[in-house]
Amino acid sequence: MKISDSVFFVSGGASGLGEAVARRMLAHGAGGVVIADLNLGSAQKLSSELGDRALAVEVDVQSTEAITAAIAAGMEKFGRLDAAVNCAGIGWAERTLDRDSKAASIDNYRRVININLIGTYDVVRLAAEQIAKNEPNADGERGVVVLTASLAAFDGQIGQAAYSSSKGGLVGLTLPLSRDLAPVGIRVMTIAPGLFDTPIYDTMPPGLKEHLASTPVFPRRLGLPDEYAHLVQTICENAYMNGETIRLDAALRMAPK
Ligand SMILES: NC(=O)c1ccc[n+]([C@@H]2O[C@H](COP(=O)([O-])OP(=O)(O)OC[C@H]3O[C@@H](n4cnc5c(N)ncnc54)[C@H](O)[C@@H]3O)[C@@H](O)[C@H]2O)c1
């Protein structure tokens, strides 16, 4: 799939990794980017900076209705959809038993699964329905789907039961999705990022971000959001990438805590 003239639906596109995808794809000639985010204010601020090829839409990925409406709004503005990049997600830390051996909240667990896993699947199935209507290219390809897992899918730390389950679910989803969507020429790839410098670290205790930045093997720093976006671009452009999860983590393996 070529980036130029293609139209991207980016969930969580108003911040961090999704924002970097929106910026990079437009810089490389994308025909349009739908910035689909819970935070409409940030999405609108970004779209007004990026110009007419960006469209901000308020979407909670927990709502099938909102996703459907956002895809329709993108179709109305840009007339096509070629790729869905799923970056909407939340972090969560809660031990299964706290220090007093009190059980964790099942509502918090459900919320993380609802947003990170079920929300992603809902975006993918609805976007794929639209992408499947494209004329195939010479390779039979109609479009691309990218999921965003995490190192926590493999090396979940203490307190990451909910988050790791949601991200491990995305890793598990990758191959069956690519098999389901192969008949219509849609490829599916998952990126499992290590530690990337995005606003998710803004709420952490002082010093923790600096500590985390020292943990990757090489290069010993946080990843840049554009390094994630670069891999999304590569996935789109390399027609032989399908059905696999790529760790993008500077060789980091997370310790128990
Ligand atoms: N930054 C990292 O180090 C890192 C590492 C591994 C995985 N990830 C994953 O990458 C993705 C993007 O993370 P980020 O670091 O860019 O975070 P971020 O907080 O900067 O961006 C996430 C965006 O998702 C949006 N969002 C949250 N809940 C939503 C919902 N229900 N519906 C629609 N939009 C919603 C937020 O408004 C925000 O704009 C997440 O899935 C996260 O789990 C990030």
Ligand as a Chemical Component Dictionary entry (heavy atoms), coordinates in Angstrom:
data_LIG
# 
_chem_comp.id                   LIG 
_chem_comp.type                 NON-POLYMER 
_chem_comp.pdbx_formal_charge   0 
_chem_comp.three_letter_code    LIG 
# 
loop_
_chem_comp_atom.comp_id 
_chem_comp_atom.atom_id 
_chem_comp_atom.alt_atom_id 
_chem_comp_atom.type_symbol 
_chem_comp_atom.charge 
_chem_comp_atom.model_Cartn_x 
_chem_comp_atom.model_Cartn_y 
_chem_comp_atom.model_Cartn_z 
_chem_comp_atom.pdbx_ordinal 
LIG N1  N1  N 0  3.769   5.187  25.294 1  
LIG C1  C1  C 0  4.214   3.961  25.571 2  
LIG O1  O1  O 0  5.299   3.764  26.128 3  
LIG C2  C2  C 0  3.403   2.764  25.162 4  
LIG C3  C3  C 0  3.979   1.503  25.330 5  
LIG C4  C4  C 0  3.265   0.382  24.953 6  
LIG C5  C5  C 0  1.993   0.510  24.434 7  
LIG N2  N2  N 1  1.452   1.750  24.301 8  
LIG C6  C6  C 0  0.099   1.819  23.757 9  
LIG O2  O2  O 0  0.065   2.734  22.689 10 
LIG C7  C7  C 0  -1.225  3.305  22.586 11 
LIG C8  C8  C 0  -1.083  4.812  22.521 12 
LIG O3  O3  O 0  -0.488  5.241  23.730 13 
LIG P1  P1  P 0  0.174   6.672  23.916 14 
LIG O4  O4  O 0  1.411   6.459  24.712 15 
LIG O5  O5  O -1 0.233   7.386  22.629 16 
LIG O6  O6  O 0  -0.889  7.321  24.913 17 
LIG P2  P2  P 0  -1.629  8.749  24.889 18 
LIG O7  O7  O 0  -2.365  8.803  26.173 19 
LIG O8  O8  O 0  -0.673  9.819  24.529 20 
LIG O9  O9  O 0  -2.672  8.589  23.678 21 
LIG C9  C9  C 0  -3.775  7.759  23.770 22 
LIG C10 C10 C 0  -4.946  8.455  23.093 23 
LIG O10 O10 O 0  -6.061  7.539  23.155 24 
LIG C11 C11 C 0  -7.208  8.284  23.480 25 
LIG N3  N3  N 0  -8.183  7.411  24.107 26 
LIG C12 C12 C 0  -8.155  6.870  25.356 27 
LIG N4  N4  N 0  -9.263  6.159  25.576 28 
LIG C13 C13 C 0  -10.006 6.236  24.450 29 
LIG C14 C14 C 0  -11.274 5.732  24.081 30 
LIG N5  N5  N 0  -12.016 5.007  24.922 31 
LIG N6  N6  N 0  -11.732 6.000  22.828 32 
LIG C15 C15 C 0  -10.995 6.744  21.968 33 
LIG N7  N7  N 0  -9.817  7.291  22.281 34 
LIG C16 C16 C 0  -9.332  7.033  23.511 35 
LIG C17 C17 C 0  -6.728  9.378  24.422 36 
LIG O11 O11 O 0  -7.642  10.470 24.461 37 
LIG C18 C18 C 0  -5.389  9.749  23.809 38 
LIG O12 O12 O 0  -5.519  10.797 22.865 39 
LIG C19 C19 C 0  -2.020  2.791  23.784 40 
LIG O13 O13 O 0  -2.819  1.708  23.366 41 
LIG C20 C20 C 0  -0.947  2.309  24.735 42 
LIG O14 O14 O 0  -1.403  1.262  25.563 43 
LIG C21 C21 C 0  2.108   2.879  24.645 44 
# 
loop_
_chem_comp_bond.comp_id 
_chem_comp_bond.atom_id_1 
_chem_comp_bond.atom_id_2 
_chem_comp_bond.value_order 
_chem_comp_bond.pdbx_ordinal 
LIG N1  C1  SING 1  
LIG C1  O1  DOUB 2  
LIG C1  C2  SING 3  
LIG C2  C3  SING 4  
LIG C2  C21 DOUB 5  
LIG C3  C4  DOUB 6  
LIG C4  C5  SING 7  
LIG C5  N2  DOUB 8  
LIG N2  C6  SING 9  
LIG N2  C21 SING 10 
LIG C6  O2  SING 11 
LIG C6  C20 SING 12 
LIG O2  C7  SING 13 
LIG C7  C8  SING 14 
LIG C7  C19 SING 15 
LIG C8  O3  SING 16 
LIG O3  P1  SING 17 
LIG P1  O4  DOUB 18 
LIG P1  O5  SING 19 
LIG P1  O6  SING 20 
LIG O6  P2  SING 21 
LIG P2  O7  DOUB 22 
LIG P2  O8  SING 23 
LIG P2  O9  SING 24 
LIG O9  C9  SING 25 
LIG C9  C10 SING 26 
LIG C10 O10 SING 27 
LIG C10 C18 SING 28 
LIG O10 C11 SING 29 
LIG C11 N3  SING 30 
LIG C11 C17 SING 31 
LIG N3  C12 SING 32 
LIG N3  C16 SING 33 
LIG C12 N4  DOUB 34 
LIG N4  C13 SING 35 
LIG C13 C14 SING 36 
LIG C13 C16 DOUB 37 
LIG C14 N5  SING 38 
LIG C14 N6  DOUB 39 
LIG N6  C15 SING 40 
LIG C15 N7  DOUB 41 
LIG N7  C16 SING 42 
LIG C17 O11 SING 43 
LIG C17 C18 SING 44 
LIG C18 O12 SING 45 
LIG C19 O13 SING 46 
LIG C19 C20 SING 47 
LIG C20 O14 SING 48 
# 
